[in-house]
Amino acid sequence: MATPTTAATTGTATGAAATRTVARVVRPSHTLEGAGFPVRRPFPTEELPLLDPFLMLDQVGPTELGPGEAKGAPAHPHRGFETIEYVLDGAVANTDSRGDSTVVGAGGVQWLTAGSGIVHESLPTPEFLASGGRQHMFQIWVNLPARLKGLPPFSQTAEAAELPVATTPDGTTVTVLAGGSHGVTGPFTTRTPVLVAHARLTPGGRTEFTAPVGHNAAVYVMEGAAAVGGETLPDGHLAVLTRDGERFTVEAAGPGTAADVLVLAGEPIGEPIARSGPFVMNTDTELRQAEEDFARGLMGRMPI
């Protein structure tokens, strides 16, 4: 079945000078992924099936793991979209059916364009598995328009030092993974216009973001508590914003409280969606073809 292609409430457009308000606040669901690690997931859920063009937001941790406790995602396929793996703490070894192998360490990102189909795995590095430690990361899925779902798969990787960071006068820092904000631009080539940014708000700190009128935008609190448009967001909550202005301000919820937030904004694709597990297509027929192609090994096989 096709999923609705917009999640944010569209307010009355008043131009670029308007300040966005909160359309809804979403609590995360809790589930297990991969080999059984817990995630917090504000979407997709029944309440919020997607935030077009974003398909999914999963937070892993933060948690302290003992030796041998780290788990990852064994080999699995994808087709029709892109995945963003943002590792704040820990280390992840990524291998795929093209023979590529990369390690994403603390502060690093892998941006994987699955396109026509790929099989890959994301596992804790042997060193992190042996030692344990703090694990904290995000998995974000971004849809591809129909005309790009057949792209050959490829990946981009950036270490922490390659991600631009802007600092505001109050000491708040904004790390930009994709798109542009605060005078800096993320290092990744994106197929859909998106902004993905991580703001570390000092106690009492605040900063302003912009997104074009009509783009979807949301703020997710990964740690602490933050306020957007007069709404206080506890840890793990997502504020979906209206689409009737360009500006919105994010601030720590109190003078003695810091907060880390993830800001997502993007141009809606506005196409029908047929999705099942690791495949996101436009029609049920395409979805069945993806499942068949994977079963026949047409998305490649993992190196032995």
C-alpha positions, -999 to +999 in steps of 0.1 A: +000+000+000+012+035-007+021+056+023+011+092+026+040+113+013+039+142+038+040+143+075+042+179+085+012+201+088+013+229+062+004+262+078-007+294+060+023+306+041+034+341+052+068+341+034+104+339+044+099+362+074+075+338+092+087+317+121+078+281+120+057+267+148+053+231+161+027+211+142+030+180+165+052+164+190+060+127+185+071+102+212+095+075+200+087+039+198+111+013+211+122-017+192+151-041+184+171-040+152+199-059+136+212-087+158+190-074+187+202-039+197+176-015+211+166+016+192+144+047+198+124+054+167+103+086+163+094+075+128+082+055+109+053+048+133+016+046+129+014+082+141+041+095+118+048+071+088+075+094+073+088+130+071+092+132+033+119+128+021+131+112+053+118+076+058+133+066+092+152+079+122+167+055+147+188+063+177+210+036+192+221+045+227+237+063+243+246+032+264+276+017+281+285-017+269+307-043+284+332-065+265+314-087+240+280-069+244+281-048+212+258-059+184+254-048+148+234-054+117+245-086+098+243-087+060+210-074+047+198-057+014+186-023+005+170-008-027+155+025-036+168+049-010+199+062+010+211+054+045+230+077+068+250+061+096+262+088+121+284+073+148+288+096+179+305+070+201+319+035+193+332+022+160+314+004+131+329-018+104+309-016+071+312-042+043+291-045+012+285-067-018+307-045-040+337-055-019+340-021-002+350-021+035+352+010+057+353+018+094+333+046+108+347+059+141+334+083+167+320+114+150+321+099+115+294+093+089+288+068+061+263+079+035+252+048+015+232+053-017+215+019-022+200+028-055+193-003-076+203-026-048+231-036-025+238-060+003+258-047+033+265-053+070+274-029+098+291-046+127+311-034+157+348-034+150+367-063+167+384-038+189+352-022+201+335-056+206+364-068+227+367-037+249+332-024+251+325+012+259+300+039+251+278+033+220+258+061+205+247+064+168+220+072+144+206+055+113+186+079+090+169+068+058+164+093+029+141+084+000+151+086-036+127+099-063+116+073-089+140+086-115+170+078-092+160+045-077+179+027-104+212+045-096+243+022-092+249+018-055+278+038-040+289+051-006+306+082+008+324+084+041+336+113+063+356+112+095+348+136+123+374+161+112+358+163+078+325+175+091+322+213+093+314+228+127+300+263+133+302+279+168+277+305+179+286+334+204+270+315+233+292+284+226+266+263+209+281+242+181+264+230+149+279+201+130+265+199+095+263+165+079+244+176+048+231+208+033+241+242+045+236+260+078+254+286+099+277+295+070+291+259+065+281+231+041+282+194+047+307+172+027+282+148+012+266+149-023+229+145-018+203+134-044+175+152-026+179+187-011+182+180+026+197+195+058+210+172+084+227+190+114+236+182+150+234+211+174+251+209+208+233+235+229+251+250+259+230+255+291+206+283+282+220+283+246+199+289+215+204+290+177+184+296+146+180+274+115+164+280+082+146+258+056+128+269+025+091+274+027+074+242+018+102+219+030+095+195+058+115+201+090+118+185+124+139+187+156+148+156+175+162+157+211+189+131+214+200+141+249+188+166+274+157+188+269+151+215+243+124+240+233+112+248+198+084+273+191+074+275+227+071+237+230+094+219+254+108+186+241+120+159+265+148+135+256+138+113+227+109+134+214+105+148+179+089+182+170+075+183+135+073+219+123+048+237+101+060+246+066+049+282+064+081+300+071+119+297+068+131+303+103+129+283+135+148+286+168+160+258+189+171+264+225+181+245+256+150+240+279+165+258+309+194+281+319+211+251+336+203+225+310+223+216+280+208+196+250+219+178+219+194+179+190+193+166+155+177+189+129+163+173+097+148+193+068+142+185+032+122+190+000+093+166-001+095+142-031+057+138-031+056+104-048+037+072-039+057+049-016+056+011-014+079-002+013+087-035+029+116-039+053+148-029+034+131-020+001+114+014-007+099+016-041+069+035-058+046+005-065+038-029-051+050-044-084+084-028-080+085-040-044+079-076-054+106-073-081+131-060-055+123-090-033+127-114-062+160-098-074+175-101-039+165-137-037+182-144-070+214-127-059+210-098-084+220-072-057+253-089-052+266-112-025+288-105+005+325-113+002+334-147+017 
